[in-house]
Amino acid sequence: MDVDYAILGGGVAGLAAAIRLTELGMQPLIIEAGNYPSQKVCGEFFSPSCLPLLKQWGIDPVLIPSTKIHAATQTIDFNFPHPAGSLSHLTLDPLLADYAVKQGATLLTQTKVDDLKPASHGAGNHRLMLNSGQTIKVKKLLIATGRLPSLSFFPPSIKYIGFKTHWSGLSFEPRLDMFAFPGAYLGLSPVEEGKYNIACLASVKRVCDYSSPELFINDLIQKHPVLSQRLAEGTNMLGGWMQASIPHFGLKKVPAWPATYFIGDAISPIPPACGGGLAFALASGYLAATFASQNNSAGYLKAWRRYSARPLFFGKILHHLFLNQHLSRWGFRLGQQWPQLPSYLYQLTRDCGMKL
């Protein structure tokens, strides 16, 4: 089987790339190891810049106009310049997948790539060997996953553990609540149907102080009176916590294969503290598809570095402010003395104004 465009990974980045390619008149193939719908460890939060693109694709997240940031004894309230949004992967991913297929993409689910042989030169083809036994020749390859045999050289250094669940039965408050702890931070945001998504990131060192990850996350919640009182109203819909290991954040060094475009977390995972993960996924997929249609992989990498450099840099600063108790106290004092600081930091962790 020969195809012009193949996308490995049917998450938000891969599906965004597929939709953009169909808008440009292409018929991409999406290869997804799992199925829809499925839960993912994710904050499920959209920066305001994402909402016009999602609306264009017929998707309307729950609107979130503000955030409240909590430390041990201090809080900061911040209104977003424009409403942000939130939507669970259980709803978002199937909507994106259905839209991509209706626009002309082909989707293979529960399909894994057993081997990948990249093209040796610009005019050659990539070869994908699937677990079904099928071999596919691809002219242009978009990679939205690091879980491939040929990508095993990526360093498996795990620095953080991510936790996620959905909560029901809470009184609805249309805002994002962020809680800072020593070595961890947690976000609580409303998603569809009155549910709330709870996502937490913690250092491995912090989690290892406990006999089990579940004991750690439950103890963390009980240590903050506002959070524990809030969650006491409702029920953990999963009965426990999903967990995922998380490596370092920042721009990854990717192989210089011809006609290959790395997107989403395969190119630059961003710290969840700034709420830009889904925005990065959408933007990288959209941008890579545009450059792939022009056969310009070098141009894409240059544009993505320019697009992501500032949010990644200041996102890491915000990430460490949340994780470090002393730094967060210092940051809260500055925020109270200089009310413009939260708005300034927020703008620095957004994209650089590139229009999609």
C-alpha positions in Angstrom: 0.0 0.0 0.0 1.4 3.4 -1.0 0.2 6.7 0.6 1.3 10.3 0.3 0.8 11.2 4.0 0.8 8.9 7.1 0.3 10.1 10.7 1.5 7.9 13.5 -0.6 8.6 16.6 -4.3 9.5 16.6 -4.2 11.9 19.6 -5.0 15.6 19.4 -1.8 16.5 17.5 -2.2 13.7 15.0 -5.9 14.4 14.4 -5.3 18.1 14.1 -2.6 17.4 11.4 -5.0 15.1 9.6 -7.8 17.6 9.6 -5.5 20.4 8.3 -4.2 18.1 5.5 -7.8 17.4 4.4 -8.4 21.1 4.3 -5.5 21.4 1.9 -7.0 18.7 -0.3 -5.0 15.7 0.9 -6.2 12.3 2.1 -3.9 11.2 5.0 -3.8 7.9 6.7 -3.9 8.0 10.5 -2.5 5.0 12.4 -3.6 4.7 16.0 -2.5 2.0 18.4 -5.6 2.4 20.7 -9.3 3.1 20.1 -11.8 5.8 20.8 -13.0 6.9 23.3 -10.2 6.5 25.9 -9.0 8.2 29.0 -5.6 10.0 29.0 -3.6 11.5 31.8 -4.0 15.2 30.8 -5.3 18.5 32.2 -7.9 18.7 29.4 -7.5 22.5 29.4 -7.5 24.6 26.2 -5.8 28.0 26.0 -8.1 30.7 24.6 -6.2 30.7 21.3 -7.5 27.2 20.6 -11.1 27.9 20.7 -11.7 29.6 17.3 -10.0 26.6 15.6 -12.0 24.1 17.5 -15.2 26.0 16.8 -14.3 25.9 13.1 -14.2 22.1 13.4 -17.6 22.0 15.3 -16.2 21.5 18.8 -17.4 23.7 21.7 -15.5 23.1 25.0 -16.8 24.2 28.4 -15.8 27.9 28.8 -13.5 28.9 31.7 -13.2 32.6 32.2 -10.8 32.7 35.2 -8.4 30.8 37.5 -7.7 30.8 41.2 -4.2 29.8 42.3 -3.9 28.3 45.8 -0.8 27.9 47.9 -0.8 26.8 51.5 -2.3 30.0 52.9 -2.4 32.3 49.9 -4.5 32.7 46.8 -4.4 34.7 43.6 -7.4 35.3 41.4 -6.8 35.9 37.7 -9.3 36.5 34.9 -8.2 35.3 31.5 -8.1 38.1 28.8 -10.4 35.8 26.8 -12.3 32.7 28.0 -10.3 29.4 28.0 -12.0 26.0 27.7 -12.0 22.4 28.9 -13.2 19.2 27.4 -12.5 15.6 28.3 -10.6 13.3 25.9 -13.5 11.0 26.1 -15.5 13.6 24.1 -12.8 15.5 22.3 -10.9 12.7 20.6 -13.9 10.9 19.0 -15.2 14.3 17.7 -11.8 15.1 16.1 -11.5 11.6 14.7 -15.0 11.6 13.2 -14.5 15.0 11.7 -11.1 13.9 10.2 -12.7 10.9 8.6 -15.7 12.8 7.3 -13.2 15.3 5.7 -11.4 12.5 3.8 -8.8 11.0 6.2 -8.5 7.2 6.6 -8.2 6.0 10.2 -6.8 2.7 11.4 -7.4 2.0 15.1 -5.9 -0.8 17.3 -3.0 -0.8 14.8 0.6 -0.8 15.9 3.8 -0.1 13.9 6.1 -3.0 14.5 8.9 -1.5 12.5 9.7 1.8 10.8 12.4 2.1 8.1 12.9 5.8 7.3 13.6 7.0 3.8 17.3 7.3 3.1 16.9 10.4 0.8 14.3 13.0 0.0 12.8 11.2 -3.0 12.6 7.9 -1.2 9.7 6.3 0.8 9.4 5.5 4.4 8.3 1.9 5.1 5.9 1.0 7.9 5.4 -2.6 9.0 2.1 -2.9 10.9 1.1 -5.6 13.4 -1.5 -6.7 10.9 1.3 -7.8 8.6 0.7 -5.0 6.1 3.6 -2.9 4.7 2.9 0.7 3.8 5.2 3.0 1.8 4.9 6.6 2.8 6.1 9.8 1.1 5.6 12.2 4.0 5.5 11.0 7.6 4.1 12.9 10.6 5.0 11.4 14.0 2.8 12.1 17.0 4.1 9.4 19.3 7.5 8.4 20.7 6.4 4.8 21.3 7.9 3.3 18.1 10.7 0.8 17.7 12.8 3.2 15.7 12.5 5.9 18.4 13.7 3.8 21.3 16.8 6.0 21.5 14.8 8.8 23.2 16.1 9.0 26.8 13.7 7.2 29.2 14.7 9.5 32.1 11.5 9.8 34.2 11.4 12.9 36.4 7.7 13.2 37.1 4.5 11.2 37.7 1.2 12.4 36.3 -2.1 11.6 38.0 -5.6 12.0 36.6 -9.2 11.2 37.3 -12.8 12.6 36.8 -14.9 13.7 39.7 -18.7 14.1 39.8 -21.2 15.6 42.2 -19.3 19.0 42.7 -21.0 22.3 42.7 -20.3 23.9 39.3 -17.7 26.7 39.3 -16.6 27.9 35.9 -13.0 28.3 36.7 -9.6 26.5 36.8 -8.3 25.9 40.3 -4.6 25.4 40.7 -3.0 24.1 43.9 0.7 24.3 44.6 2.4 21.8 47.0 6.1 21.0 47.7 7.2 18.9 44.8 3.7 18.8 43.1 0.9 20.8 41.7 -2.7 19.9 40.9 -5.4 21.4 38.6 -9.2 21.1 38.9 -11.3 22.2 35.9 -14.9 21.6 34.8 -15.5 19.5 31.7 -18.7 18.5 30.0 -21.8 17.0 31.7 -21.0 18.5 35.1 -17.9 16.5 35.6 -14.5 17.8 36.8 -11.1 16.8 35.5 -8.4 16.6 38.2 -4.8 16.3 37.0 -1.7 16.4 39.2 2.0 16.4 38.4 4.6 15.4 41.0 8.3 14.8 41.2 9.3 11.1 41.3 11.3 11.9 44.4 8.2 13.3 46.2 6.1 10.3 45.2 8.8 7.8 46.4 8.4 9.2 49.9 5.2 7.1 50.1 4.7 3.4 49.9 2.4 3.8 46.9 1.4 6.5 44.4 -2.2 6.2 45.4 -1.3 6.9 49.0 0.7 9.9 47.9 -2.1 11.5 45.9 -4.8 10.9 48.5 -2.5 12.4 51.2 -1.8 15.4 49.0 -5.5 16.2 48.7 -6.1 15.9 52.4 -3.3 18.4 53.1 -5.1 21.3 51.5 -8.3 22.2 53.4 -9.9 24.0 50.4 -9.3 21.1 48.0 -10.2 18.3 50.5 -13.4 20.1 51.4 -14.3 20.6 47.8 -13.8 17.0 46.8 -15.6 15.7 49.8 -18.8 16.8 48.1 -18.4 14.4 45.2 -17.2 11.0 43.9 -14.1 9.8 42.1 -15.7 8.5 38.9 -12.8 6.1 38.2 -12.6 4.8 41.7 -8.8 5.5 41.7 -6.2 7.4 39.8 -4.7 6.9 36.4 -0.9 7.3 36.4 1.7 8.1 33.8 5.5 8.6 33.9 6.6 11.9 32.4 10.2 12.7 31.2 11.7 16.2 30.9 10.0 19.1 29.2 11.3 21.1 26.3 12.2 20.8 22.6 13.4 17.3 21.8 16.3 16.4 19.6 14.6 14.4 16.8 16.2 12.5 13.9 16.8 14.4 10.7 14.8 12.0 8.5 13.7 13.4 5.1 10.1 14.4 4.8 9.4 13.7 8.5 7.5 16.0 10.9 7.5 15.4 14.6 4.5 16.9 16.4 2.8 17.1 19.9 4.8 15.5 22.7 7.0 13.8 20.2 8.7 17.2 19.5 8.2 19.4 22.6 6.2 18.5 25.7 5.4 21.6 27.7 5.0 21.8 31.5 1.3 21.5 32.4 1.6 24.4 34.9 0.9 26.9 32.0 -2.0 24.9 30.6 -0.5 24.9 27.1 -0.3 21.2 26.3 -3.4 20.8 24.2 -2.7 24.2 22.5 0.8 22.9 21.6 -0.7 19.7 20.2 -3.1 21.5 18.0 -0.6 24.1 16.8 2.2 21.6 16.0 -0.2 19.3 14.1 -1.7 22.2 12.2 1.6 23.8 11.4 3.3 20.5 10.4 0.5 19.7 8.0 0.8 23.0 6.3 4.6 22.7 5.8 4.2 19.0 4.8 1.9 20.1 2.0 4.7 22.3 0.8 7.3 19.5 1.3 9.3 21.7 3.7 10.3 19.8 6.8 13.2 22.2 7.5 10.8 25.1 7.4 8.5 23.5 9.8 11.2 22.8 12.4 12.4 26.4 12.1 8.9 27.7 12.5 8.1 25.4 15.4 11.2 26.4 17.3 10.3 30.1 16.9 6.6 29.4 17.9 7.5 27.3 21.0 10.6 28.9 22.4 9.1 31.6 24.6 6.2 29.5 26.0 8.6 26.6 26.8 11.1 28.9 28.5 8.6 30.7 30.7 6.5 27.6 31.1 9.5 25.9 32.8 9.9 28.9 35.1 6.2 28.7 36.1 6.5 24.9 36.5 9.4 25.3 39.0 7.5 28.2 40.8 4.6 25.7 41.5 6.9 22.9 42.5 9.1 24.8 44.9 7.5 25.9 48.2 10.0 28.8 48.8 9.8 30.0 45.2 6.0 29.9 45.2 5.8 32.0 48.4 8.1 34.5 46.8 6.0 34.5 43.6 2.7 35.0 45.6 4.2 38.0 47.4 5.3 39.5 44.2 1.9 38.8 42.7 0.2 40.6 45.6 2.5 43.6 45.4 2.4 43.8 41.6 -1.1 42.8 40.4 0.0 42.9 36.8 2.4 40.0 37.3 -0.1 37.1 36.7 -1.2 38.7 33.5 2.4 39.2 32.4 3.4 35.6 33.1 0.3 34.4 31.4 1.1 36.2 28.2 4.7 35.0 28.3 3.5 31.4 28.4 1.2 31.8 25.4 2.2 31.4 21.8 4.1 34.1 20.0 1.1 35.3 18.0 1.5 33.0 15.0 -1.9 32.7 13.3 -3.1 29.2 12.5 
